[in-house]
């Protein structure tokens, strides 16, 4: 049996939204830029709470803003219902490398954010898609209180992204 990738080698690209019909099909909410991108990967990793299992994609089609899929080993509605809320991931090694100055969202999560003055603004805890551009969701803690900042991920504000150093430098003040 092939060894499954470690959780850090997986990139979550969607989740099981609901069962579909009676023969084990699943309705998938993709987290990809194009709804059908997930269908490009024949091997999916399905899991919850860090426990993953490999599933071969047998069939899939776009259904509005979701996907309808059939996965190997899931052949009835009861099994499909039990999978509601499970995450869908693919191996990072299967993903195409991002273009220059582009990043996969999971690469940015957890990075420290500092301004041009070297002041810490917090850590990236998520990215919001607004339609116009992505927005970094940053959290910081002071005196037992959690503060949140939203900083547009645009070239005018983001001066550098250092994945190795785990740091993003932005043109942003502490009082914004």
C-alpha positions, 0 to 999 in steps of 0.5 A: 500500500502506498504511503499517504502524504503528510498533512503538511504536503496536502493542500485543501481545495474544497469540502464535501457540502452534501450527499447527492442522489442515492448512489454515493455521489457527493456535492463538493464546494470547491475553494479553487479559483475556477469551479472545475479545477479540482476535476483536474486531479485524479487522486483526492485525499478526503479527511477530517481532523487530520485523518486522510484517506486517498480516493480516486475520482471516478466521475465529476461535473460542474453543477452551478458553483459546486461539483458533483462527483463520484469517488471510488469506494463511496457507492451509497447515500449513507456513506456519502452522508457521513462524509458531509463536512470532510475536506478535499485535498490534493498533494502539493507535489501535483499542483503547478508552481505558482507564477512569479509574485503569486502564492497559494493561500495556504503558503501565506497562512501563519506568516508574520506581518510587519510594516515598513518600520519593523513593527509587528502587525500580527500573523496571517490567519486567513485570506478573504476573496472580495472579487476585486482582490484578496485581503489578508486577515491578520490577528495580533494579541496584546494584553490578553486581547485579540485584534484583527486587521484586514489588509488588501493583498495588493502590490501597492501595500505588500512590499515583500513576501518571504516564504522561507523567512515566514514574513510579509512586509507591508506599507501599513501603520499600526493605527490603521 
